[in-house]
Amino acid sequence: RALEHSGEAAALLEAWHGARAVVLIDAAYSGRPPGTLQRFEAHALRLPDDMSRGLPREFGGAEALEIALALGALPERVIVYGLEGKELGPGARLSAEVERALPELVERVLEEVHRLMKGVSGT
């Protein structure tokens, strides 16, 4: 199932409750060039501290992962795709760099979901 979500940490925990695998797509703000795509296996490694540097607290993907880890509520597989933004915040529009990165992000996420579904079904 696919959900668009505000990213509030507690609500994210509820959204993926009971899931075996989660693919989380979030804005990143690490100082890398806008449009840079990052992939992390959050079930295996903590997200880099710089992925959300400078983001306001309402951007809760990283916080939700930390809380889930502490509570033992992290799904078996959590793949995080961070797309480096240029301007983040209320009313911010997609930059040209981010728009150019979207087709690659979509392709990679679809491949990821396909791999995860194969693993779940055992085929």
Stockholm file with secondary structure:
# STOCKHOLM 1.0

chainA/1-123         RALEHSGEAAALLEAWHGARAVVLIDAAYSGRPPGTLQRFEAHALRLPDDMSRGLPREFGGAEALEIALALGALPERVIVYGLEGKELGPGARLSAEVERALPELVERVLEEVHRLMKGVSGT
#=GR chainA/1-123 SS CCCCCCCCHHHHHHHTTTCSEEEEEEEECSSSCTTCEEEEETTTSCCCGGGGTTCCTTCCHHHHHHHHHHHTCCCSEEEEEEEECSSCSTTCCCCHHHHHHHHHHHHHHHHHHHHHHHHHHTC
#=GC SS_cons         CCCCCCCCHHHHHHHTTTCSEEEEEEEECSSSCTTCEEEEETTTSCCCGGGGTTCCTTCCHHHHHHHHHHHTCCCSEEEEEEEECSSCSTTCCCCHHHHHHHHHHHHHHHHHHHHHHHHHHTC
//
